[in-house]
Amino acid sequence: SVKQYTNKRLADIQKLQASKKKNSCQWRKLQRRKNRFLAQQRRRTRDIEHKVSHAVVESAVERQVGTLALGDVRDIADGKRLNRKSQQKVSNWSHGKLRAYITYKAEAVGMKVELVNEKYTTQTCPNCGERHKPQGRHYRCPVCGDELLVNEAIIDAALGMAKFRGEYQGGMPTVGCSGCNGDTMEYVDQEV
């Protein structure tokens, strides 16, 4: 990941800089290197975010999506203490930036964007609506016996989000972008 590399390289530069006297020639040289590196990484991150958001909107346009439903992950890191690895991942998210890029690009092509609560979407059976935690890579509903792989469960979570919003009328759910701050879900409206 770009941000993980940024953090490791930044730690190396700061370690070297800490051994130098502040405002000395060597310290300033390392400061310039650090500033150049951080600017490069910001540009690289922004480029990736724009490319991902463009791909999501382009995919939605190809499928003639009327409304793009994004999972609401704004408060995912508020007041939570996670284990060290998870805390690092969550703190490295560019909270809201990808959502803002997707929103303005979707609105530019005449598509609505709505935030939807993701609560229990991957645990809820799309057929009967019962909630059950998936075991490993498989989701099996104990009530109706429906069995899905986890990827299919994520797609069905998009279907569940559409159902929670009350707008699902038999459309085919699809996953937009699974590598970004949380999963971006979309669904395709079908006219009857």
Secondary structure as the mmCIF struct_conf table of DSSP 4:
data_model
#
loop_
_struct_conf.conf_type_id
_struct_conf.id
_struct_conf.beg_label_comp_id
_struct_conf.beg_label_asym_id
_struct_conf.beg_label_seq_id
_struct_conf.end_label_comp_id
_struct_conf.end_label_asym_id
_struct_conf.end_label_seq_id
HELX_RH_AL_P HELX_RH_AL_P1 VAL A 2 ALA A 18
TURN_TY1_P TURN_TY1_P1 SER A 19 SER A 19
BEND BEND1 LYS A 20 LYS A 20
HELX_LH_PP_P HELX_LH_PP_P1 LYS A 21 LYS A 21
TURN_TY1_P TURN_TY1_P2 LYS A 22 ASN A 23
BEND BEND2 SER A 24 SER A 24
HELX_RH_AL_P HELX_RH_AL_P2 CYS A 25 GLU A 62
TURN_TY1_P TURN_TY1_P3 ARG A 63 GLN A 64
BEND BEND3 GLY A 66 GLY A 66
STRN STRN1 THR A 67 GLY A 71
TURN_TY1_P TURN_TY1_P4 ARG A 74 GLY A 79
HELX_RH_AL_P HELX_RH_AL_P3 ARG A 84 SER A 91
TURN_TY1_P TURN_TY1_P5 ASN A 92 ASN A 92
BEND BEND4 TRP A 93 TRP A 93
TURN_TY1_P TURN_TY1_P6 HIS A 95 GLY A 96
HELX_RH_AL_P HELX_RH_AL_P4 LYS A 97 ALA A 108
TURN_TY1_P TURN_TY1_P7 VAL A 109 GLY A 110
STRN STRN2 LYS A 112 VAL A 116
TURN_TY1_P TURN_TY1_P8 LYS A 119 GLN A 123
STRN STRN3 THR A 124 THR A 124
TURN_TY1_P TURN_TY1_P9 PRO A 126 CYS A 128
STRN STRN4 ARG A 131 ARG A 131
STRN STRN5 GLN A 135 GLN A 135
TURN_TY1_P TURN_TY1_P10 GLY A 136 ARG A 137
STRN STRN6 HIS A 138 ARG A 140
TURN_TY1_P TURN_TY1_P11 PRO A 142 CYS A 144
STRN STRN7 GLU A 147 LEU A 149
HELX_RH_AL_P HELX_RH_AL_P5 VAL A 150 ARG A 165
TURN_TY1_P TURN_TY1_P12 GLY A 166 GLY A 166
BEND BEND5 GLN A 169 GLY A 170
STRN STRN8 PRO A 173 CYS A 177
TURN_TY1_P TURN_TY1_P13 SER A 178 GLY A 179
BEND BEND6 CYS A 180 GLY A 182
STRN STRN9 THR A 184 TYR A 187
#
